[in-house]
């Protein structure tokens, strides 16, 4: 993160970093959930390899969106991919909201008291 301090597009670069990490963690989740069916992995290790990236994604998506909006507000120099990163962050945010809604509806279905 220290390398981002000297850049004139500091907030955009942090947002871009968050987006790239989110994208790679999302690919990791898809690949691991498909490959975990074929591998003999301990259940706790398997759960950790899914839950930790999901938690990281849930933190990185709002942070990346915050820094991208801050980049717009601070009127940093124009970058041609800024709108594409905004669309990408919003896409992952919608996926995250969909996962939260699906998880909460599953919990509500079981009527846990």
DAKAJO-V15853 format. One record per backbone hydrogen bond with DSSP energy under -0.5 kcal/mol. NH is the residue of the N-H (numbers start at 1). CO is the residue of the C=O. If there is no record, write none. Layout:
nh=NH co=CO
nh=NH co=CO
This chain:
nh=4 co=1
nh=5 co=2
nh=7 co=4
nh=10 co=7
nh=13 co=9
nh=14 co=10
nh=15 co=11
nh=16 co=12
nh=17 co=13
nh=18 co=14
nh=19 co=15
nh=20 co=16
nh=21 co=17
nh=22 co=18
nh=23 co=19
nh=24 co=20
nh=25 co=21
nh=26 co=22
nh=27 co=23
nh=28 co=24
nh=29 co=25
nh=30 co=26
nh=31 co=27
nh=32 co=28
nh=33 co=29
nh=34 co=30
nh=35 co=31
nh=36 co=32
nh=38 co=35
nh=39 co=35
nh=41 co=39
nh=46 co=42
nh=47 co=43
nh=48 co=44
nh=49 co=45
nh=50 co=46
nh=50 co=47
nh=51 co=47
nh=52 co=48
nh=54 co=50
nh=55 co=51
nh=56 co=52
nh=57 co=53
nh=58 co=54
nh=59 co=55
nh=60 co=56
nh=61 co=57
nh=63 co=59
nh=64 co=60
nh=65 co=61
nh=66 co=62
nh=67 co=63
nh=68 co=64
nh=69 co=65
nh=70 co=66
nh=71 co=67
nh=72 co=68
nh=73 co=69
nh=74 co=70
nh=75 co=72
nh=76 co=71
nh=82 co=79
nh=85 co=81
nh=86 co=82
nh=87 co=83
nh=88 co=84
nh=89 co=85
nh=90 co=86
nh=91 co=87
nh=92 co=88
nh=93 co=89
nh=94 co=90
nh=95 co=91
nh=96 co=92
nh=97 co=93
nh=98 co=94
nh=99 co=95
nh=100 co=96
nh=101 co=97
nh=102 co=98
nh=103 co=99
nh=104 co=100
nh=105 co=101
nh=106 co=102
nh=107 co=103
nh=108 co=104
nh=109 co=105
nh=110 co=106
nh=111 co=107
nh=112 co=107
